[in-house]
Structures are given as structure tokens and as C-alpha cells.
Amino acid sequence: MFNNFFSRIMGIGAVQRQSIVSLIWQIAFTFIGLLSMMYFSHTVGAGVLGAYFLFMAYLGIIGMITDGGFGGAAIKRISEGEEQDAYFSAFLALRSVLVTAVVIVLIAFRSYFVDLDNAGTFIWLLLALIVSVFYGAVSFGVAGCGKMGIYSTGNFINNVSRILVQVVAVFLGYGVAGLAGGFVVGMLVAAILELRFFDLHIVYFGWRHIKSLSTFSFWLFLTSSGGLVFSYADTVMIGYYMSNADVGVYRVVLQFTSVALLTSGAVLLTLLPKISRWGKIGEIGLIEESLSRVFSFSLLLAIPILAGGVLLGDKLLYFFYGAEFSKGYFTLVILLVVQIVSIFQNSFLIYLGALDRQKYAFKVTTVAATANIVLNFILIPMIGIMGAAVTTLVTLTLNAILARRFLLHIIKIRVEHNSIMNIVKASIVMSLFIMSYRFFVPLPSIWLALVPVFLGGTVYGILILKFDRKIYEELKGIVTQMNLPWPNWL
């Protein structure tokens, strides 16, 4: 039965199949991540979580330096299908040298990392950097070869392994050090399991391979640096101006809103090597069509989640994470809008990078990142974590507008207006249903708060299939091809 079911899945188109695999793993991880974060928030509180998020911010910044943009460059060059082993070997050598140099520098200046040292996470920072060489080599190699289903599965294993270790460590009382240690273990487990599907080999490489990677990675590194500002500048500045507890509240709310990006992440992750290949052989039509579908499938989930978050977010934060996190409701609303904007911003930047236009991506990201730092300095001291959310919204919007202008020089950008309007209409009806439910039914417990979530989701799902025949036919085709039952009443 398993072999028969697997063969049906393999019969689906490659992009659809890999997107489904990515989406399944992302949904599973998101669910597990939300549950674990609820446990952490109730067990250790916002203060310890804030310390962990600051550790992750420092690791992200240092990790960006050790990667140097070579990871993305390796995926790009390997995905082009020429001299894959040589490009992989060059990447591995470059990454090893960078990590070794950074680890030596960190050890020499350990006394300056007082907070990390006192929390017991400095050694985990070093271990994370060392393990990232092994994990990055295997993971990027798999992605570059177009095995995005395996790549997504590896990410899922990484995240789930991390969470399992973190839950046990927190239960045993290790606090922030246990959270950081779980991050390292997750990478190691995923890398070992992905090795089974790893086809590249270490071979001799030449200067031209290093030069080719460096040319692409230079702009990717600069662009990633700008992206890092959006990821961690707000966290670091909240930690500087406010408390670790405020960092914890902000990052927990941000993680909660990331549910809106499930379909966007799955589709873009799958399409990245495809776009690169299409750009190489001049298939502009396929690139343009794929981008329009990215918008539709990304907004398919993001818009109803925005509506539901506005109507139920206050109760969900209180019951899921605790009273100290409920003060993040207005920040939650702003960040849900941020996720809508980030769908377009992220899509534009990924397409620019996949089409070998990292220089353009760098220019727009630099402008937006600079504005992000300035606005964070102004708004966080004034209005706290809401200032960080407003800053992210304004600067991501600026980034998206500028990136769109550059992408228009390469391809035509089309939006499927009918599908998006159908999504909006279904979301409006769902919102009216939830508002009516809240008016008549109080929500004194987590179970009663979950009822409108499930009912609203059901109403939206049925309506979108009724309103949009294109989405209906695509989903029906996938389900029936797998010999699964499709409801006749839809």
C-alpha cells in the first residue's frame, strides 16, 4: 500500500510534488514549533526566551559572516548543472576557512561576550558554527541538485530534533543553555540523515570556480547582510533599550505570525532551482507564470490568517502563551500585515537572485536596511515593541517597491486578480462569521477560543473552492491523481 501511494505521489508534476512535500513538512514543523513555544513560555517565561532569541540573533549575525554568501552562490552554480562537484568542493573549502578564522577570533575575544558566557551559551555558539560547516555542505549540496523535497525534509528533521532536545533540556532545568544546545543537535542530526541522498563528491577545483562563486556571493553576501538587519536588528535593539522579557514577547509574536507564510515558503523553496535553470535557458514565460502563481498560492493562506488574527489574536496570545504575552496583540496585528508585504518582497528578491541579479537585490536591500536601523532607533524608545513592528512594515514595503522596479526590467510581473479577489471575498465572509460567533459566544477558555478558528477555517476553505475554479481544479487534480476521495458536494 505504501509503495502504491508513493508511486501516485511521484506521478504528480515535479514542482507540485515538491511544493506539497515542503508544505507538509512546514505545516508539521509549525504546529510542533507553536506547541513547544507554548511550553517554553509557560515554563521559563519571556525573560529566558528573550535571552535565547538574543543568542540566536548573535549567531545569525556571526553566521552571516562565516557564510559570506557562498552558500547561496553554491546552490546557484550547482543548480546550473555544470561542474557540480568542483563548485561544491570550492564552496566547502571556502566555508571551512571562514568558520575557522571566525572561531579563532571569537575565542580570542571571549571576554567581550559577557552575556553569552554568563548564560552558558558561548560554547554552544562555537559548536553551532563548527557543525554548520558540515550541515551547510550537505544541505546546500542537496538543494543545488534540485532535491528540494529532501532538502525540505532535512529542514524538518533539523527543526524537530532541535525542539525535542530543547523540550527535554528545559524540562531538566537547563534553561537558555538547553535551548541553544538543542539548536546544535538539530543541525547535526539532519546533516547525518541527508547524507544518504547526497550525490556530490570532493574533487580538485580551480581558481575560476572560486572566482565564479565569489562573484555571485559578493552581492549575495551584501544582500544577506541587509536581510539580516530585518531579521535581527529589531531584536538586538529591543534588548538594548528594553528588557529580555520584551524581546521574548516580540519574538514569540513574530513566530506566531509566521504561520501566514507557510504556502509562500513551500512554493518559493521548490521554485528556486527551477527559476535558476529557466533563467539559464531563457524560459522567461515559465518564470513569469510561476511568479503570478506564487502570489496567489501565498496569499491563499496569508489573507485569511490576517483576518483571523485581528479578530482572535488577543485571546489566542493569552491562552497559548500566558498573560505576559497578551500585551503583544497590537504588535501581532502589525506583524500580520508585515507577513503579507514580505510575500511580495521575498518573492521579488528571490527571483532577482535566481536570475543572477544579486547586484540589484543588494541596492534595494541596502536602502531599506539603512532606513530600518534609523527607524528602530527612533521608534523603539518611543513605543516599544510596536515601534519595531512598524519599522519592519515600513521598510519591508520600501524594499518590495524598489525590488519590483528592478525585476520589471527583466520580466513582466502579473497578478492573478481574479484569484486574489476570490481569496479576499472568502476571507470577508469568514470574518463576518467569526465576528458573529464572538458576539454571541464568550471565549473564557482555550478550547472555546479554538472553536471559531476551526469553524472559520472550514468556512473559508469551502468558499475558496466554490469561488475559484482554478484553485479547485488544481487541488482536485492532485487529490484524484493520488486516488484519494474528492467530495462530490464541492
Residue, then its C-alpha position, 0 to 999 in steps of 0.5 A: m500500500f505504501n509503495n502504491f501511494f508513493s508511486r501516485i505521489m511521484g506521478i504528480g508534476a515535479v514542482q507540485r510534488q515538491s511544493i506539497v512535500s515542503l508544505i507538509w513538512q512546514i505545516a508539521f514543523t509549525f504546529i510542533g514549533l507553536l506547541s513547544m513555544m507554548y511550553f517554553s513560555h509557560t515554563v521559563g517565561a519571556g525573560v529566558l526566551g528573550a535571552y535565547f532569541l538574543f543568542m540566536a540573533y548573535l549567531g545569525i549575525i556571526g553566521m552571516i559572516t562565516d557564510g559570506g554568501f557562498g552558500g547561496a552562490a553554491i546552490k546557484r552554480i550547482s543548480e546550473g548543472e555544470e561542474q557540480d562537484a568542483y563548485f561544491s568542493a570550492f564552496l566547502a573549502l571556502r566555508s571551512v576557512l571562514v568558520t575557522a578564522v571566525v572561531i579563532v577570533l571569537i575565542a580570542f575575544r571571549s571576554y567581550f561576550v559577557d552575556l553569552d558566557n554568563a548564560g552558558t551559551f558561548i560554547w554552544l555558539l562555537l559548536a553551532l558554527i563548527v557543525s554548520v560547516f558540515y550541515g551547510a555542505v550537505s544541505f546546500g549540496v542537496a538543494g543545488c541538485g534540485k532535491m528540494g523535497i529532501y532538502s525540505t525534509g532535512n529542514f524538518i528533521n533539523n527543526v524537530s530534533r532541535i525542539l525535542v532536545q530543547v523540550v527535554a533540556v528545559f524540562l531538566g532545568y537547563g534553561v537558555a543553555g538547553l535551548a541553544g544546545g538543542f539548536v546544535v543537535g538539530m543541525l547535526v542530526a539532519a546533516i547525518l540523515e541527508l547524507r544518504f541522498f547526497d550525490l556530490h563528491i570532493v574533487y580538485f577545483g580551480w581558481r575560476h570556480i572560486k572566482s565564479l562563486s565569489t562573484f555571485s556571493f559578493w552581492l549575495f553576501l551584501t544582500s544577506s547582510g541587509g536581510l539580516v538587519f530585518s531579521y535581527a536588528d529589531t531584536v538586538m535593539i529591543g534588548y538594548y533599550m528594553s528588557n529580555a522579557d520584551v524581546g521574548v514577547y516580540r519574538v514569540v509574536l513574530q513566530f506566531t505570525s509566521v504561520a501566514l507564510l507557510t504556502s509562500g515558503a513551500v512554493l518559493l523553496t521548490l521554485l528556486p532551482k527551477i527559476s535558476r535553470w529557466g533563467k539559464i535557458g531563457e524560459i522567461g514565460l515559465i518564470e513569469e507564470s510561476l511568479s503570478r502563481v506564487f502570489s496567489f498560492s501565498l496569499l491563499l493562506a496569508i489573507p485569511i490568517l490576517a483576518g483571523g488574527v485581528l479578530l482572535g489574536d488577543k485571546l489566542l496570545y493569552f491562552f497559548y502563551g500566558a498573560e505576559f504575552s497578551k500585551g503583544y496583540f497590537t504588535l501581532v496585528i502589525l506583524l500580520v500585515v508585515q507577513i503579507v508585504s514580505i510575500f511580495q518582497n521575498s518573492f521579488l528578491i528571490y527571483l532577482g537572485a535566481l536570475d543572477r541579479q544579486k547586484y540589484a537585490f543588494k541596492v534595494t536591500t541596502v536602502a531599506a536596511t539603512a532606513n530600518i536601523v534609523l527607524n528602530f532607533i527612533l521608534i523603539p524608545m518611543i513605543g516599544i515593541m510596536g515601534a519595531a513592528v512598524t519599522t519592519l512594515v515600513t521598510l519591508t514595503l520600501n524594499a518590495i517597491l524598489a525590488r519590483r522596479f528592478l525585476l520589471h526590467i527583466i520580466k513582466i510581473r502579473v497578478e492573478h486578480n481574479s484569484i486574489m479577489n476570490i481569496v479576499k471575498a472568502s476571507i470577508v465572509m469568514s470574518l463576518f462569521i467569526m465576528s458573529y460567533r464572538f458576539f454571541v459566544p464568550l471565549p473564557s477558555i482555550w478550547l472555546a477560543l479554538v472553536p471559531v478558528f476551526l469553524g472559520g477555517t472550514v468556512y473559508g476553505i469551502l468558499i475558496l473552492k466554490f469561488d475559484r475554479k482554478i484553485y479547485e481544479e488544481l487541488k482536485g487534480i492532485v487529490t484524484q491523481m493520488n486516488l484519494p476521495w474528492p467530495n462530490w458536494l464541492 
